[in-house]
């Protein structure tokens, strides 16, 4: 792809700084940081506000945050690294690796009870990668999410071995027949377990050896790094209830209510390696991973994935946009005009997305309102960090992307 040389207007770039500061002044975010690169070179960086309101600590470049679902692209890359070695193909059923998923049931259309099911095929690895597997999340609407919520099957960092949580998931039916719908799910956590089975390593070991160490992502992991001290940001919510309970969101008076303090967080010493949402990172660490994708698998002198594999991952793997597949779930991105690849969303039509962008833009975010995108046409890498859950609280992602495009002059 021919990549453009882009010029930026400094006055308009400053609008990003003003916007970030305004979010802090209005007590929408406690603090945030944003890093923008063009052709791998830094164009803009700004941090604003606090990482810890209680101790008045600033949100800085080296602040550690929960990236939650921005872990998913890392797990997808791990799986594709194994696929490149000829160890499996993407149409392989999940039961080939995890026998507990051999005899599957799926809820019948219109079911109002958990036992209203029919036989279903074991979902394929490709269906797990694309969120068309029939798995779900506890914060989605429906019978299966309610059952998952009762069992606390959201794969938190303090829930023990991943294999045990995945076995519990196998006891529940699928929300729908695999391949018939799109629903945001714990499927990537299940893929993390597949990585463990195929590689013979824990997901933490595989990440460290095959991805984090080669890219020199020294401050990224499932637990807060030793010696990080109070650099780990606290997590806030504008909700009065559970910050993850999207189905029964209770609005509260405090827009920045503390829900996970840095010194008592389960991320201080994780026991569960969640491939769907378990990593913590710094902005300079995570941009190394995003830049590796922008460089078609190459980073820090290492070729983690073949260029053709990355190209394949960045295609839309759905029949149309996400909206065309009848989703009822929460998602980290818009659904109209947006397709889905093997690691995140793909812009098919910026007009339908209703956010300025380029066809083919690749992006994903996390529940604490973190976000990244790659603009292949303009050779841009952008990473935004903050710590507010849920990510649907404010339209910050759309606003930020519009600000970046407003600053671009060709």
N, C-alpha and C positions, 0 to 999 in steps of 0.2 A: 504494500500500500504506500502511495506517495504521501509523505507527511509534510505538512506545511511549516514554514518558518513564521511564527506568530510574533507580533509586536504587542506590548501592553502599555496602556495609558496609566501613568503613575497616579494621577488624580483619581481615576476610576478604581484602581487597585485599593486606594485609600478608603473607598466606600465600603470595602470588606471589613476593614479595621473599625470603621464607624458602626457598621452593622453588628459586629461581634460585641463591641463595647455596649451597644444599646441593649442587647439581649441580657447582659450582666446587670446593667442599670435597672432594667425592668424586672429583675429577679426571675427571669425565665431560666437562665443557666447560671450556676455558681461561677463557672469559668469555662474557657474553651481555648483550643489552639487550632490553627489551620496552616497547612503547608501545601504550596503549589509549585510544581516543577514543570519545566518545558524542555524536552529533549534531555531529561535527566539533570538539568541545572535548576537550582532554586530561583524562583521568580518572586515569591512572596512568602513571608511567615509572620504570623502575629499570634500572640497569646494574650488572653484577657481574663480578668477576674481571679477567682480563688479555686484552688483544688480542695480546700478544706475550710468551710465557713467557720467552724467551731474554733479553729486555732489560727484563723486569719493567714493561711498559707497560700502563696500565689500559684496560679496555674501556669506552669512553665514548660519549656521545651522538653525537659527530662521527666515530666510528670507521667506516672504510670496509670493506665486506665483499664477497666474491663472492656474488652472489645466485643464480648458476647458473640453475635452471629457473624462478625467479621473473621471468626475462627473457621467458618464453613469453607471459604475458598482455600484455606491452608489444608484442610482435610481432603478436599476435592483434588488438590494438587498431589497430595500424598498417594491417593488411590490411583491417579493417572500415572504416577511414577512407577507403580507396581504393574499397571497395565502395559506400560511401555516395555517391560521386561518379559512380556508374554506369559504372565502368570494366570491370566484370566481374560475373558472378553466381557464387554459391558452388558450383553444380553444374558449373562449367566444369572441364574436365580439365586437369591439370597441364601436359600437353603443349602446350596453347594458349600457354603462357608459356615453357616450357622444352622445346624439341623433343627433347632427348636422352631424354625420358621417354615418347616416342610408342610405341615397340615394347616393351611391357613383358612380362616373364615373372614368374610366381609359383611358389613351391615347391608341389609337389603334396602333398596330405595324407599325412603319414607319411614324407615324404622324409628320407633319411639322407645324401644327397649334394647338393651345390650345383647339379648339373646336372639334377636331377630336377624339371623345371619344366613348366608349361603356359602358354599364352597368357593374358594378363591385360589388362584395360582400364587405361588411365592413371588413377591415382586422382584424385578431384576435390579442389578446394580445401576443401570441407566435410569430406571424409574426412581430409585432413591436419590440419585444425583439431581434429578430434575423436579423433585417434589411431586411426582405423580404416582407414588407407590401405594397410597392409601393410609400411610401413617399420618399423625397429626401432632398438635401441641395442646397442652392443657388450657392455654389462653384462647384457643379457637372456639367458636360456637359449635354445639352438637353433643351427641351422646358419648362418643368416644372421648373427646376432650374432657368431659365431666368425669368419666371413669379414670382417665389419666390423672386428673387433678386430685381425685381421692387417693391415688397411690403415689402422689407427688412425683410423677414421672416427667419431670422437666429437665432432668440430668443436671443437678447442681454440683458445685465443686466439693461438697462434703458428704457424698452419698455412697462412698465405698467403691468397689471395683466396677468398672464399666461393664464387664461381662454379666454381672449380677443384675444390673439395671436393665440391660438389654433382654435378659431372660424373662424379667417381669413384663416387659413390653410384649413379648411373644405370647403371653397368656391372654392378651386382649385381641378382639377382632380388628380388621382394617376398617377405616371409615367408608371406603368405597372400593370397587374392583380396581386393581392396579391398572394404570394407564388411561383411566376414563375421566379423571379430573386432576386439577392442580390444587394442592393444599400444603401450605407451609408446615414443616414437620420436623420431628426428631430423626428423620431419615439419615441425616448427615452424622448424627451420633452413632447410629447403627453402622454406617460406613466406617466410622472410626474403629469400631470393633472388628470389622472385616480387615482393615489394615493390620490390626494386631494379630489376627489369625494367620493371615497370609505371610506377614513379615516375621512372625515369631518374636516380636518385640511389643512392649507396651506402646501406646500411641505417643506418650511423652518421649520415649526413647527414639522412636522413628522420627518424630518431628525434629528432635534435637540433632540427631545424626545426619539426616538426609536433607533438611531444609534450614533450620535455624543456624546451625554451626556453619554450613557453607556460605550463608548470606551474612554471617557475623551479626545475627540478631541476638545479642547477648542478654538483652533485658526482656525477652519475650518468652513466656512459658505459662504453664498451668497454675503456678504459684508465684507470688510476688518474690522477685529475686532477693537473695540474701544481701543484707546491707543496704537495701533500698530505703529503709526507715520510713519517714512520713511522706516520701515522694508519691506514694500510692494515693490517688484521689478518693475521696468519699463519694458515695452515690446518693442522689437525691431524687425525689418525685414530687409532682404537684398533686398527687392523689392522696386521699385520706386513708385509703385501704392499701391492699397489696399492690406494689408497683408493677407487678406482672399480670394482675387480674383484669384483663382488658374487657372481659364480658360483664363485669360488675364494677366498672370503674367508679369510685366514689370521689367526687371532687371535694377538696379540702380548702381551708383558708390559707394555709402556708404553701406557697408555690415551690418552696425548696425544703421539703421535709426530709430529714436524714433517714435513710433506710439501710445503709451499710457503711459503717465507719471504717476507716482504713485500718485502725489498730485491732478491730475485732472481726474483720471480714474472713469468711471461709476461704477466700483466695490467698490468705496468708500461708496456708499449708494445705493445698488441695489433695483430696484422696480419690477424686473421680476425674478422669481425663475426658472431658466433653469435647468431642470433635465438632459439635454444633454450636458451642458457645462458651468454651472454657478458658480461653487465653487472656492474659493481660499483656500489655505492650506499651512502648513509648512511640511517639509519632515518628521519630527518626528511625526506629527499628522497623515499624510496620511499613513505612514507605519503601524500604528495601525489598520487601515481598511484593508490593504493588509494582515497583519498577521492574522486578524480575519478570512479571507477567507482561508489562509494556514492552520489554525487550525480548519477548517471545521465548521465555524460559531461561534466559541468561542473566546471571547476577553475580557480582563479585568474583568474576573469573570462572564461575561454575555454570555448566549447562544442566539445570535441574530437570527440565523437560525439553523435548525436541520442539523446534519452532512449529512444525506441522501439527503437533499435538495441541499446542496452545491455540493455534488457529481453529482447530476442531472444537476445542472447549468453548471458544468465544462465539461460535455460531448459535443461532436460535435452534434449540432442540425440541420445541413444541410445534404443533401443527399451525398455530397462529400466535396471537399474543396471549398473555396470561389470562386476560379477561374472557377470552373465547372458551376457556376450559372450565367455566362455572365455578370459580373459587368462592368459598364462603369464609376463608380464613383471613387472619391478619397477615400482612406482608410488609417487608422492610422497604418496598419500592411501589410506585404506581403500577397498575396492572394493564390499563389501556395503552396500546402502542408499545408495550414492553414485552419482549420475549424473555426466554430463560435459557442460559447455556449450561455448562457443567460445573459452574462455580459461582454464578451470580446472574444478574439481569442484563439484558441486551436491549438497547434502544432500537426499535424498528421504525418508529415514526415520531419524531420530536413533537409534531403538532398534536398527535393523539395523547402523548405523555403530558403535554401542556407545560413543558419546562424547556427552555433553550438548551440545545445539545446537538450532537452529531449522530447520524445513523451509525450504529455499531458501538456506541459508548457502552462500556462495561462497568458495572457498579454493584455494591452491596453495602449494607449497614449493620448496626447492632442495636439491641434493645435499649442501650444507654445513650442513644442518639448519635453514636459515632457513625462515620460515613466515609466512603472513598469512591472515586471513579477514575477510569482511564478513558481519555479521548484519543483514539488512535489517529484520527484525521489530523488533529492539531498537535499530536505528540505531547499530551498533557497527563500528568499524574497529580491527583489531588487527594489529600487526607484531612479529615476534620475530626477532632477529638473533643468530647465533653462527657459529662456523667449525669444524665437525667433520664429516668425511665418512667413511662414508656416513650419510645421514639416517635410515637404518633402525637405527642403532646403539642408540638409546634411544627409549622411547615419550613423548618430551617434548611432542609436539604435542597428543596426547590428554590428557595430564596438564595442560598449560597451559590448554586450552580448558575442561576441567572446573573448574579453579581460578577462571577468569573467571566461569563460570556460578554457582559457589558464592558468589561475592561480590555477585551481583545480587539485590537485594530490590525488589519492586514495590509 
